Structures are given as structure tokens and as C-alpha cells.
Amino acid sequence: MAQASSDESVSTEARSALAPALAGLALALASFSLTVQQGHLAGLSPTFDGTATLVTCAAALAVGAAALHLKRLPKRAIFLITFIAIHVAGIGALGLAFLDATQADAHGLVELALQAASGSGSALLAFFWLRKLRATAATHVSLVVFGAVAAATLLVFFLGIAGPLVRHIATFAFSFAQFATTRASRKTAAPGEALPALPELYFGTSVERFSDRGYLAAALTGVCGMALAGGLAGTLTLSVEGSAGLTVAARIITALTAGAASLLIARYALAERERSLVATIWIALGLMMGTGTVLLALGAGCTYVGGALCAAVLLLLQAHVCYLAVAFASYGERDPYVYAAGAWIALFGFQVLGAALGTLIGAAAPGDRAPVIALMGLCTLAATQLVFTQLLSDPARSGNYVPMGVFRFSQAQASAGDAGEPDTSTVPEVATTAPVPEAAPAPSPEVYIATSVIAMGQRFGLTGREVEVLTLYALGHTQARVSEELHLSQNTVHTHIKRIYDKTDLHSRQEILDYLNEYGG
């Protein structure tokens, strides 16, 4: 009975930690689509030209570059960025609603500036929630990001049909609703604390690959190729004249396909807790894009169905890009905003590039759809092939683990329930005929963390009890386990951890580990 009660409390804690992130990310993605893309992926706006999207990509690049320069954004800077983003997104949407309501004959640059402002704010809010999910279990990250895309898709579908005024008012409401979601997230444990991650379950590969530049480049290139194919598909759909009924049918197919596929993937993620979903997701993306390409080649009414499938692929790719950003933010060496910005630019920037390229090809060969369709197929094939040959392979590793790899592996053991036991494994002896100079044995992960935490405590003025709590916490113990080990109440442990965060200006277990890796030992 006690065990059942404990499992129920953990489940409740997990739901409380994930709910604000799911709601906040869904609102941010819906706001971006309604304002900047004008519901383009749902077939609501054939006038979408991508200019405002490129401006938001430039804003994302600026934030990512700042995070790369600073190495790690401080807690106060993140709070300030999020606070400003909420107001910029909301005020930009309110300005667009005012133009719609008054039917003012505004200059095109004014409308573009308002769209870009609202979209940039929405993008930064999405980055905040992706950062919030770092070091969270891969299955639950899948649940959040695909659930958020499903919810955002349905919101865009129903609100977008009502017209621009409703679209912009909804974006204004969604933006300022982020105050409630961010406040709720501060009242609960971080998702990574309630549901700690195992690095192998993100891609089914070793942890050091997350800091491999070639590995990261392969992920981004795959996303760029699929986004390019989706952008090309949009130009073929818009070039066909058909009945209003076919247009509405295409919208419904996009919404239902993207929503249903997202929910199925989220459900599958919960059912397959011990398996990486990357292969399954990319197989689904490749099949859907390939089917859409074939339907576009058939022409006539099939063009709308093919375009709808390709738009659904871009929506699913949006969720998968969020998943990739969280994975690399959890175990990579850069600030989470760097990975989020890079993923955002790869997805939306290359989608706009694909649309521009398709328009140029269409102008060079009027009435000939074959070049665009052939290029779509090539991009899809190249993207999926690159992913399967690079991301899903785990070549033989050479060399020794860096300290971060050591105690991240220790964290994975702790998450599985082995954190309290010392590592008794030994290093295999190396056969040699020459005498080997004696070297000091490498400290165990537990000793490395303990000594690093002591140094950290001296630097930030932590009390003895806070050092004890931080040591167990850094080893991967849950707050409940720390309270059992130190014979303290969970409320007391939570208070100690909150004070540690305040004193160190860190705000998650993963940031503590990042600090120990950089300055500890």
C-alpha cells in the first residue's frame, strides 16, 4: 500500500511538472502560427510570403549568438527575456488587431513590423519552455512536444477560420496567458527533477555524442532537408486553382493528420518507455512526405491532399525539432537557447527558402511541375538517409570519458535506482611488456561529485546541511530519497534546494551538473 501511495505521489508530481510546459509551449506555437505564418500550414492564408518568419529567425539568431558568447545565460537574464517576450508578443498582436478592427490603411512595413515583433516574442517563449524541459525523460519530452503541437494545430484550425481579427485577438490572449503558465511552473518542481532523463533513450546512443559537432550538424541538416521539401510543396499547392470545397478539405486533412499523428506518437512514447523514438518518427515523416510528393505529382484534386500531407509533415517536424532541441540542451555543451535557436532557424528558415526556391523554379519553367517534385523527392531522400546513417549509428568510441561523461553516467544510474551504491567496476588491465609508471587512480564519480560540491559550497557560502543535500541531489537522488537519507522532511529538503538555487543563481539539477563539470574537481 505504501509503495502504491508513493507511485501515485510521483505520478502527481510528474503531471504537475509537465502541465505548465505543455500548455505554455502549445500557446507559444499557436501564437507564432496565427500571427507570423497567418495559419499558412493549416491552409488559411495563401498570401504568406515568409518575410516576417525570416525576421523572427534573425531574432532567434541574435539570442542564440548572445547565449553562445556568454556560454550560459544567467537566471535573471532568462527571466527578463521571458518577461519582455510576453509583452512584445502580446502588444504586436494587439497592434495587428487594431489595424484589422479599424481597417486602417497602414503601410506594409508597419504590419510586417508588428508581425515580426509578435512572432519573435512567441519564438522566445517557445525557447523558454524548451529550456524548462532540459534533462527530462525522453518519453515525457515526446509527450509534451507532440501534445503541444496537436493542441496548437487544433487551435490554429478553429481560430484561423474565423478571420484575421479573431486570430490576432487570440494571439494577444495567448501571449499574456503565459504569465499564468510561467507562474505555475515556478510553483512545481522542474520536469527534469520529477522525471530525470537517461541520455541513451533520446537517440539510443552514448552520451558523449550530444557534444559531437558532426552529430549536431547531421541532425540540423536532416531537419533542413525535410523543411526545404515542405516549402517546395507549398508552392505547388498554391499554383493550383480549385473549388472552395477542396481547400476546406485540405485544411481538415492537415489538422486531422497532424493532430492524430502527434497524439499517436505521444501515446506510443508512453507505451515504449525503454526505446528511442527517433527512428519511428523519421520513418513516419519520410513516408508522409513521400506520399504527399506522389499525390502532388498526380495533379488535379490529389494536389490538395498531397499539399495537406506535406503541411502535416512540417507540423510534426516542428514537434520533432523541439524534441531535438531538448535532447541537445540536456547533454550538449552549449546553453539551451543556442540549440533552440538553431533548430528554429533550420525549420522555419529553410521552409521559407524552399518556398522561394519553388517560386523561382516555377517562374523559370511555367506549367512544368516535374522539377519541383523531383527536388522535393531528392530533399526528402537525402534528409532521411542522413539521419539513419549518422544519427542512428553509434560508432565505436575511442579514448577516455571526460569527467562530465562519468558523472552523467552516474546520474543515469541514480535515476535507475543505483545511485546509493558505489561503482565497483574496474578498468581492464592493459597488456604490456614495458613497465608502466604508476599514476594516481581516477576518483569514482561519487567522490568526484562530493569533492566538487564541497568546493562549490565554499565558493557560494552554502551551509553544511546544504552541501549534504546538494551532494545527494547532484548524484541523481530525488527529493524524497534525499529526505530519507538525511532524515529530513520533504518540505525541508525542498527549502534547502530552493536556497541553493538562490545562492548559486542556478535553477535545475542539470545546471548544477554543468557547473560541476566546468569548475569542479
C-alpha positions in Angstrom: 0.0 0.0 0.0 2.8 2.4 0.9 4.5 1.6 -2.4 1.3 2.3 -4.4 0.9 5.6 -2.5 4.5 6.6 -3.3 4.0 5.8 -7.0 0.8 7.8 -7.1 2.6 10.8 -5.5 5.4 10.6 -8.0 2.8 10.5 -10.9 1.1 13.5 -9.4 4.4 15.4 -9.2 5.2 14.5 -12.8 1.9 15.7 -14.1 2.2 18.9 -12.1 5.7 19.5 -13.6 4.7 18.7 -17.2 1.3 20.5 -17.4 2.7 24.1 -17.4 5.3 23.2 -20.0 2.8 21.6 -22.3 0.3 24.4 -22.0 3.0 27.1 -22.4 4.6 25.5 -25.4 1.2 25.0 -27.1 0.3 28.6 -26.6 3.6 29.8 -28.0 3.5 27.6 -31.1 -0.2 28.6 -31.7 0.6 32.3 -31.4 3.5 32.0 -33.8 1.4 30.2 -36.4 -1.6 32.5 -36.1 0.3 35.7 -36.4 3.6 35.2 -38.3 2.6 32.4 -40.6 -1.1 33.5 -40.7 -2.2 29.9 -40.4 -0.3 29.0 -43.5 0.3 25.4 -42.6 -3.4 24.9 -42.0 -4.2 26.4 -45.4 -5.7 29.6 -44.1 -3.6 32.2 -45.8 -2.4 31.8 -49.4 -0.7 35.2 -49.1 2.0 34.0 -46.8 5.4 35.2 -48.1 7.7 34.3 -45.2 9.2 37.8 -44.7 8.1 38.0 -41.1 9.3 34.5 -40.5 12.8 35.4 -41.7 12.8 38.4 -39.3 11.9 36.1 -36.4 14.7 33.7 -37.5 17.1 36.7 -37.3 15.9 37.5 -33.8 16.4 33.8 -32.8 19.9 34.0 -34.3 20.7 37.1 -32.2 19.6 35.5 -29.0 21.4 32.3 -29.8 24.6 34.2 -30.6 24.4 36.0 -27.3 23.9 32.7 -25.4 26.8 31.2 -27.3 29.0 34.2 -26.4 28.0 34.1 -22.7 28.2 30.3 -22.5 25.3 30.2 -20.1 22.6 32.8 -19.7 22.1 33.7 -16.0 18.8 33.1 -14.3 18.0 36.9 -14.2 18.6 37.3 -17.9 16.2 34.4 -18.7 13.5 35.9 -16.5 14.0 39.3 -18.2 13.9 37.8 -21.8 10.7 35.9 -21.0 9.1 38.9 -19.4 9.9 41.1 -22.4 8.9 38.3 -24.8 5.4 38.1 -23.3 4.8 41.8 -23.7 6.3 42.1 -27.2 4.2 39.1 -28.5 1.0 40.5 -26.9 1.5 44.1 -27.9 2.4 43.1 -31.5 -0.7 41.0 -31.8 -2.8 43.8 -30.3 -1.5 46.3 -32.9 -2.5 43.9 -35.7 -5.9 43.5 -34.1 -6.3 47.3 -34.0 -5.4 47.5 -37.7 -8.0 44.8 -38.5 -10.7 46.4 -36.4 -10.2 50.0 -37.8 -9.5 48.7 -41.3 -6.7 51.3 -41.3 -4.7 51.7 -44.5 -1.4 51.0 -42.8 1.9 50.9 -44.6 3.1 47.3 -45.3 6.2 47.9 -43.2 4.0 48.6 -40.1 2.2 45.4 -40.5 5.4 43.5 -41.1 7.0 45.0 -38.0 4.0 44.1 -35.8 4.0 40.5 -37.2 7.7 40.2 -36.6 7.5 41.6 -33.1 4.7 39.2 -32.1 6.4 36.3 -33.8 9.8 37.0 -32.2 8.2 37.1 -28.7 6.3 33.8 -29.4 9.6 32.2 -30.5 11.4 33.3 -27.4 8.6 31.9 -25.2 8.9 28.6 -27.0 12.6 28.7 -26.3 11.9 29.2 -22.6 9.7 26.1 -22.4 12.2 24.0 -24.3 14.8 25.1 -21.8 12.5 24.2 -19.0 12.3 20.7 -20.3 16.0 20.0 -20.3 17.2 16.8 -18.6 13.6 15.5 -18.6 12.9 11.9 -19.5 12.8 11.4 -23.3 9.4 9.7 -23.3 7.8 12.6 -21.4 9.5 15.2 -23.6 7.8 13.4 -26.5 4.5 13.6 -24.7 4.9 17.3 -24.1 6.1 18.5 -27.5 3.8 16.3 -29.6 0.9 17.1 -27.3 1.7 20.8 -27.6 1.8 20.6 -31.4 -1.5 18.7 -31.5 -3.2 21.3 -29.3 -1.7 24.2 -31.3 -2.8 22.7 -34.6 -6.4 22.4 -33.4 -6.3 26.0 -32.0 -5.0 27.4 -35.3 -7.5 25.4 -37.3 -10.6 26.7 -35.5 -9.4 30.2 -34.7 -7.9 30.8 -38.1 -11.1 30.2 -39.9 -12.8 33.0 -38.0 -10.6 35.6 -39.7 -7.6 37.9 -39.0 -9.2 39.9 -36.3 -10.1 36.8 -34.2 -6.7 35.4 -35.0 -4.8 38.4 -33.6 -7.0 38.8 -30.5 -6.5 35.1 -29.7 -2.7 35.6 -30.1 -2.9 38.6 -27.7 -4.7 36.5 -25.1 -2.4 33.5 -25.6 0.7 35.7 -25.1 -0.4 37.2 -21.8 -1.7 33.8 -20.6 1.9 32.9 -20.4 2.1 34.8 -17.1 -0.1 32.2 -15.6 1.8 29.2 -17.1 5.2 30.6 -16.0 3.9 31.3 -12.5 2.5 27.7 -12.3 5.9 26.3 -13.5 7.7 28.1 -10.6 5.4 26.5 -8.1 6.2 23.0 -9.1 9.5 21.0 -9.4 11.3 21.3 -12.7 10.3 18.5 -15.1 13.9 17.2 -15.1 13.8 16.8 -11.4 10.5 15.0 -11.3 11.3 12.8 -14.3 15.1 12.6 -14.7 16.4 11.6 -18.1 18.6 8.8 -19.3 20.7 10.0 -22.3 20.6 6.7 -24.1 16.8 7.0 -24.5 16.9 10.2 -26.5 18.7 8.8 -29.6 19.7 5.3 -28.4 23.3 6.5 -28.4 26.1 7.3 -26.0 26.1 10.5 -24.0 29.3 12.0 -25.5 27.7 12.1 -28.9 25.5 15.0 -27.8 28.6 17.3 -27.7 29.8 16.0 -31.1 29.6 18.8 -33.7 29.3 16.4 -36.5 26.4 14.7 -34.8 24.6 18.0 -34.2 25.3 19.1 -37.8 23.7 15.8 -39.1 20.6 16.5 -37.0 20.2 20.1 -38.3 20.9 19.1 -41.9 18.2 16.4 -41.8 15.7 19.0 -40.5 16.8 21.5 -43.2 16.2 18.9 -45.9 12.7 18.0 -44.8 11.8 21.6 -44.2 13.0 22.5 -47.7 10.8 19.8 -49.2 7.8 21.1 -47.3 8.4 24.6 -48.5 8.6 23.4 -52.1 5.3 21.6 -51.7 3.6 24.8 -50.6 4.3 26.4 -53.9 2.8 23.6 -55.9 -0.4 23.7 -53.8 -0.9 27.4 -54.2 -0.4 27.3 -58.0 -3.5 25.1 -58.5 -6.9 26.6 -58.8 -9.7 24.6 -57.4 -13.0 24.7 -55.7 -13.5 26.1 -52.2 -14.6 22.7 -51.1 -11.2 21.2 -51.9 -9.5 24.0 -50.0 -11.6 23.3 -46.9 -11.0 19.5 -47.3 -7.2 20.2 -47.4 -7.4 22.2 -44.2 -9.3 19.4 -42.5 -6.9 16.7 -43.7 -3.9 18.8 -42.4 -5.4 19.4 -39.0 -6.6 15.8 -38.5 -3.4 14.2 -39.8 -1.1 16.3 -37.8 -3.2 16.2 -34.7 -3.8 12.4 -34.8 -0.2 11.6 -35.7 1.1 13.8 -32.8 -1.3 12.1 -30.3 -0.3 8.6 -31.6 3.4 9.4 -31.2 2.8 10.8 -27.7 0.9 7.7 -26.7 3.5 5.4 -28.3 6.2 7.2 -26.3 4.5 6.4 -23.0 4.0 2.8 -24.0 7.6 2.3 -25.2 9.4 3.8 -22.2 12.7 2.0 -22.8 13.1 2.7 -26.6 14.2 5.7 -28.5 11.5 7.1 -30.9 13.8 8.8 -33.3 13.7 6.0 -35.9 9.9 5.7 -35.7 9.4 9.4 -36.1 11.7 9.8 -39.1 10.1 6.8 -40.8 6.7 8.4 -40.3 8.0 11.8 -41.6 9.6 10.2 -44.7 6.6 8.1 -45.6 4.2 11.0 -45.2 6.4 13.4 -47.3 6.9 10.7 -49.9 3.2 10.0 -50.1 2.5 13.8 -50.4 5.1 14.1 -53.2 3.4 11.3 -55.2 0.0 12.9 -54.8 1.3 16.2 -55.9 2.7 14.5 -59.0 -0.7 13.1 -59.9 -2.2 16.6 -60.0 -5.8 17.6 -60.1 -7.7 17.1 -56.8 -4.8 14.9 -55.5 -2.7 18.1 -55.3 -4.7 19.4 -52.3 -4.4 16.1 -50.5 -0.7 15.9 -51.2 -0.2 19.5 -50.0 -2.2 18.8 -46.9 0.0 15.8 -46.1 3.2 17.8 -46.6 1.9 20.6 -44.4 1.1 18.0 -41.7 4.7 16.8 -42.0 6.0 20.3 -41.3 3.8 20.4 -38.2 5.1 17.0 -37.0 8.7 18.2 -37.8 8.1 21.2 -35.6 7.4 18.8 -32.7 10.4 16.7 -33.5 12.6 19.8 -33.7 11.5 20.7 -30.2 12.5 17.2 -29.1 15.9 17.5 -30.7 16.5 20.9 -29.1 15.7 19.5 -25.6 17.9 16.5 -26.2 21.0 18.5 -27.1 20.2 21.1 -24.4 20.1 18.4 -21.8 23.5 16.9 -22.6 25.3 19.3 -25.0 27.9 21.8 -24.0 26.1 24.9 -25.0 23.3 27.0 -23.5 19.8 25.6 -24.3 19.0 28.8 -26.1 21.7 28.0 -28.7 20.2 24.7 -29.6 16.6 26.1 -29.6 17.6 29.0 -31.9 19.5 26.7 -34.2 16.6 24.3 -34.5 14.1 27.1 -35.1 16.2 28.6 -37.9 16.7 25.2 -39.5 12.9 24.5 -39.6 11.4 27.8 -40.4 14.3 29.4 -42.3 14.6 26.5 -44.8 10.8 26.3 -45.1 10.8 29.8 -46.4 13.9 29.1 -48.5 12.0 26.1 -50.1 9.0 28.3 -50.9 11.3 30.9 -52.6 13.1 28.2 -54.5 9.9 26.7 -55.7 8.7 30.1 -56.9 11.9 30.6 -58.8 11.7 27.2 -60.5 8.0 27.8 -61.3 8.9 31.1 -63.0 11.7 29.5 -65.0 9.6 26.6 -66.1 5.9 27.7 -66.2 3.4 24.9 -66.1 6.1 22.2 -65.5 5.8 20.7 -62.0 8.3 18.0 -62.6 11.5 19.9 -61.5 9.9 21.0 -58.2 8.6 17.5 -57.5 11.9 15.9 -58.3 13.7 18.3 -56.0 11.2 17.5 -53.2 11.9 13.8 -53.6 15.6 14.4 -53.5 15.5 16.6 -50.4 13.3 14.0 -48.6 15.5 11.1 -49.5 18.7 12.9 -48.6 17.3 14.1 -45.2 16.1 10.6 -44.1 19.2 8.9 -45.4 21.5 11.3 -43.5 19.5 10.8 -40.3 19.6 7.0 -40.5 23.3 6.8 -41.4 24.6 9.4 -38.9 22.2 9.9 -36.0 21.0 6.4 -35.5 24.5 4.9 -35.7 26.8 4.7 -32.7 30.3 4.1 -34.0 33.0 2.6 -31.8 34.2 5.1 -29.2 37.8 5.7 -28.5 39.6 7.5 -25.7 38.5 8.1 -22.2 35.4 9.7 -20.9 35.6 13.3 -19.8 34.6 13.9 -16.2 31.2 15.1 -17.3 30.5 11.9 -19.1 31.5 10.0 -15.9 29.1 11.7 -13.6 26.4 12.0 -16.1 26.6 8.2 -16.4 26.4 8.1 -12.6 23.3 10.3 -12.8 21.7 7.8 -15.2 22.5 5.0 -12.7 21.0 7.1 -9.9 17.8 7.6 -11.9 17.5 3.9 -12.3 17.8 3.3 -8.6 21.6 2.6 -8.2 22.8 6.0 -7.0 23.3 4.9 -3.5 25.8 2.1 -4.4 29.4 2.9 -5.3 30.8 2.0 -8.6 32.8 -1.2 -8.0 33.7 -1.8 -11.7 37.4 -1.9 -12.5 39.3 -0.8 -15.6 40.5 -3.8 -17.6 44.3 -4.3 -17.4 46.3 -3.3 -20.5 48.7 -6.0 -21.7 52.2 -4.6 -22.0 55.7 -5.8 -21.6 57.2 -2.4 -20.6 56.8 -1.1 -17.0 54.1 1.4 -16.7 54.6 4.4 -14.5 52.3 4.5 -11.5 49.5 7.0 -11.8 47.0 8.2 -9.2 43.8 6.3 -9.7 40.9 8.3 -11.1 38.3 9.2 -8.5 35.0 7.5 -8.6 32.0 9.5 -9.8 30.7 9.8 -6.3 34.0 11.1 -4.9 34.4 13.5 -7.8 30.9 15.0 -7.2 31.4 15.1 -3.4 34.7 17.0 -3.6 33.3 19.3 -6.3 30.2 20.1 -4.3 32.4 21.0 -1.3 34.4 23.4 -3.4 31.2 24.8 -4.8 29.8 25.2 -1.2 32.8 27.2 -0.2 32.5 29.5 -3.1 28.8 30.3 -2.7 28.7 30.2 1.1 26.5 27.1 1.4 25.8 25.7 4.9 27.0 22.2 5.9 23.4 20.8 5.5 23.0 22.4 2.1 26.3 20.8 1.0 24.9 17.4 2.1 21.6 18.0 0.3 23.4 19.2 -2.8 25.8 16.2 -2.9 22.9 13.7 -2.9 20.9 15.8 -5.3 23.7 16.0 -7.8 24.1 12.3 -7.6 20.6 12.0 -9.0 18.6 11.3 -5.9 15.0 12.6 -5.8 13.9 14.9 -3.1 12.1 12.1 -1.4 15.2 10.0 -1.4 17.3 12.8 0.0 14.8 13.3 2.8 15.1 9.6 3.6 18.9 9.6 3.6 19.3 12.7 5.8 16.2 12.1 7.9 14.6 15.4 6.9 11.1 16.2 5.8 10.5 16.7 2.1 9.5 20.3 2.7 12.8 20.9 4.5 14.7 19.3 1.6 12.7 21.4 -0.9 13.6 24.6 1.1 17.3 23.7 1.1 17.3 23.1 -2.6 15.5 26.4 -3.2 18.1 28.2 -1.1 20.9 26.5 -3.0 19.4 27.7 -6.3 19.1 31.3 -5.0 22.7 31.3 -3.7 24.2 29.8 -6.8 22.0 31.5 -9.4 21.3 28.1 -10.9 17.8 26.6 -11.2 17.9 23.0 -12.2 19.8 19.8 -11.5 21.3 19.8 -15.0 22.7 23.3 -14.5 24.3 22.2 -11.2 26.0 19.3 -13.1 27.1 21.7 -15.9 28.7 23.9 -13.2 30.5 21.0 -11.5 31.8 19.8 -14.9 33.2 23.2 -15.7 34.5 24.3 -12.4 34.6 21.2 -10.2 37.1 18.5 -9.5 
